[in-house]
Amino acid sequence: MSSSPHRAGQVAVIGRPNVGKSTLVNALVGAKVSIVSNRPQTTRHRLLGIATFSGQNGPEGQLLLVDTPGLHREHGKLAGSAMNRMLNRAARGALEGVDAAVLVVVAGRWDEEDTLAFEALRAAKVPAVLVVNQIDRLREKAALLPYLQQVTEGREFAGVHPISALKRNGLEALTATLLSLMPEQPALYAEDEITDKSQRFLAGEMVREQLMRQLGAELPYATTVEIESFAVDGAMLRIGAVIWVERDGQKAIVIGKGGARLREIGSKARQQMERLFDAKVFLQTWVRVREGWSDDEAALRSLGYGD
């Protein structure tokens, strides 16, 4: 057992879209609580990942990791939409009341949206740790040190950690730094809890992850998922999911020829649910049209989005 005091607290994980925030949260928690894809703005909700460390091989404590949508200039696929505004508000709101924050960037890159995320951190006045992700993809390893010197010049960080979230490299040192910034207090959640979200919410996210992964560049941004039914039937979970799109043409694309794409989306999502929930899952999916839902704040709230 560790002789150091038990520490626990909240850590906001922020950064521009597609830097690996959700992959990092999943790696620290040790389970898939946040969906991932190579599309920007896959994360649309604030989500708490609970990482508990026993102290057997390091510090003892608990990190409540607040995964957030990517902070971004309001341009691109969701430019000016109600969805875009909600994503940015959710990301900025995650900085309120946390004990520390992690700014995730991609090794070798720093652009105006990284600066935007850093400025949000500085305005929040919380201790910030810089996480430089995807160091395994850096072609010129010798370029890492000059890059670190460049991005930290004139910017104050409580720690700087080059990591690969996907390969779980560098996480022990990062964990130790984050726990050192947490207040001394008992665990805030039970050791076996990994998120504050319900199975119903996570089921919807698993379906949406497959939409992000399997559809073309534009279409995932016009889709969302609503869990219409979630029932425990003995050892089985029976789940009904509605995929909402904005136009009839999009509905046809999601369903695919002879329903093939919808079956593939449902099959992959069901497999993910069974792994996460450790239960057999019977999943039914439907595709329905709701025009303009992504630019209608009332519609967004009814579909589970909000500040």
Buried (B, 14 or more C-beta within 10 A) or exposed (E): EBEBEBBBBBBBBBBBBBBBBBBBBBBBBEBBBBBBBEBBBBBBBBBBBBBBBEBEEBBBBBBBBBBBBBBBEEEEBBEEBBBBBBBBEBBBBBBEEBBBBBBBBBBBBBEEBBEBBBEBBEEBEBBBBBBBBBBBEBEEEEEBEEBBEEBEEEBEBBBBBBBBBBEBEBBBEBBBBBBBBBEEEEBEBEEEEBBBBEBEBBBBBBBBBBBBBBBEEEBBBBBBBBBBEBEEEEEEBBBBBBBBBBEEEBBEBBBBEEEEBBEEBBEBBBBBBBEBBEBBBEBEBEBEEBEEBBBBEEBBEEBBBEE
